[in-house]
């Protein structure tokens, strides 16, 4: 959980580096929370929003949670790319960005900062 909270602590920082553990823990925990919120919202009877109920099954609660975690998720992703010595723009290349997020970070300090150690 320290990785998850570390990402929240640095939620608006685009500079520096994020370890592979920090990125993936943050991503997977957010997916689990999002799925739980989605099922709870549907069990509570909340209706889907946008386009006459066909917005991919998203409720208002789902969209609020997405809005809350979107910026931290982008920031930790950019820092993860910087850990593998790439720019944050590589996140926009769907499969390549995910593959890069799986790589080990550069062992030495790089132009983006010191090695992420936790």
C-alpha positions as CSV (number, residue, x, y, z in Angstrom):
1,X,0.0,0.0,0.0
2,X,3.0,2.3,0.4
3,X,3.3,2.5,-3.3
4,X,-0.3,3.5,-3.7
5,X,-0.1,6.2,-1.2
6,X,3.3,7.4,-2.6
7,X,1.6,8.0,-6.0
8,X,-1.1,10.0,-4.2
9,X,1.5,12.0,-2.3
10,X,3.1,12.9,-5.7
11,X,-0.2,13.3,-7.5
12,X,0.6,16.5,-9.4
13,X,4.4,16.0,-10.0
14,X,5.4,15.3,-13.5
15,X,9.1,15.5,-12.7
16,X,11.1,12.6,-11.2
17,X,10.7,8.9,-11.5
18,X,8.3,6.3,-10.4
19,X,9.3,2.7,-9.7
20,X,7.5,-0.2,-11.5
21,X,5.9,-1.2,-8.2
22,X,4.5,2.3,-7.6
23,X,3.0,2.5,-11.1
24,X,1.4,-1.0,-11.2
25,X,0.2,-1.0,-7.6
26,X,-1.5,2.3,-8.2
27,X,-3.0,1.2,-11.5
28,X,-4.3,-2.2,-10.2
29,X,-5.7,-0.8,-7.0
30,X,-7.5,1.9,-8.9
31,X,-9.0,-0.7,-11.3
32,X,-10.2,-2.7,-8.3
33,X,-11.7,0.3,-6.6
34,X,-13.3,1.4,-9.9
35,X,-14.9,-2.1,-10.4
36,X,-16.2,-2.1,-6.8
37,X,-17.7,1.3,-7.2
38,X,-19.3,0.4,-10.4
39,X,-21.0,-2.7,-9.0
40,X,-22.1,-0.9,-5.8
41,X,-23.5,1.9,-7.8
42,X,-25.5,-0.5,-10.1
43,X,-26.7,-2.5,-7.0
44,X,-27.8,0.8,-5.5
45,X,-30.0,1.4,-8.6
46,X,-28.0,4.3,-10.1
47,X,-28.7,4.7,-13.8
48,X,-26.1,5.0,-16.5
49,X,-25.4,8.5,-17.7
50,X,-25.0,10.2,-21.1
51,X,-26.5,9.3,-24.4
52,X,-29.8,7.8,-23.1
53,X,-28.0,5.4,-20.7
54,X,-25.5,4.1,-23.2
55,X,-22.2,5.6,-22.0
56,X,-20.5,2.3,-21.6
57,X,-22.5,1.7,-18.4
58,X,-20.9,4.5,-16.5
59,X,-22.8,6.0,-13.6
60,X,-22.2,9.4,-12.0
61,X,-20.2,7.8,-9.2
62,X,-18.0,6.1,-11.7
63,X,-17.3,9.4,-13.5
64,X,-16.6,11.2,-10.3
65,X,-14.1,8.6,-9.2
66,X,-12.5,8.7,-12.7
67,X,-12.2,12.5,-12.4
68,X,-10.5,12.1,-9.0
69,X,-7.9,9.6,-10.1
70,X,-7.2,10.7,-13.7
71,X,-4.5,13.3,-12.9
72,X,-2.6,11.1,-10.4
73,X,-2.7,8.2,-12.9
74,X,-1.3,10.4,-15.7
75,X,1.4,11.8,-13.4
76,X,2.5,8.4,-12.1
77,X,2.5,7.1,-15.7
78,X,4.7,10.0,-16.9
79,X,7.1,9.4,-14.0
80,X,7.2,5.7,-14.9
81,X,8.2,6.5,-18.5
82,X,10.9,8.8,-17.1
83,X,12.2,5.9,-15.0
84,X,12.8,3.9,-18.1
85,X,14.5,7.0,-19.7
86,X,11.7,7.9,-22.1
87,X,9.5,10.9,-22.2
88,X,5.9,10.9,-20.8
89,X,4.6,11.2,-24.4
90,X,5.3,7.5,-24.8
91,X,2.1,6.8,-22.8
92,X,0.1,7.9,-25.8
93,X,1.4,4.9,-27.8
94,X,-1.0,2.3,-26.3
95,X,0.8,-1.0,-26.4
96,X,4.3,0.4,-26.4
97,X,3.6,2.5,-23.3
98,X,2.3,-0.5,-21.5
99,X,5.4,-2.6,-22.5
100,X,7.7,0.2,-21.3
101,X,5.9,0.3,-18.0
102,X,6.8,-3.3,-17.5
103,X,10.6,-2.7,-18.0
104,X,13.0,-2.3,-15.2
105,X,14.0,1.3,-14.6
106,X,17.4,2.6,-15.5
107,X,19.7,1.7,-12.6
108,X,21.7,4.9,-12.6
109,X,20.4,8.4,-12.3
110,X,19.2,9.8,-15.6
111,X,18.2,13.2,-16.9
112,X,14.8,12.9,-15.2
113,X,16.1,12.4,-11.7
114,X,17.6,10.0,-9.2
115,X,16.7,6.3,-9.1
116,X,13.3,5.7,-7.6
117,X,14.0,3.7,-4.4
118,X,11.3,2.4,-2.2
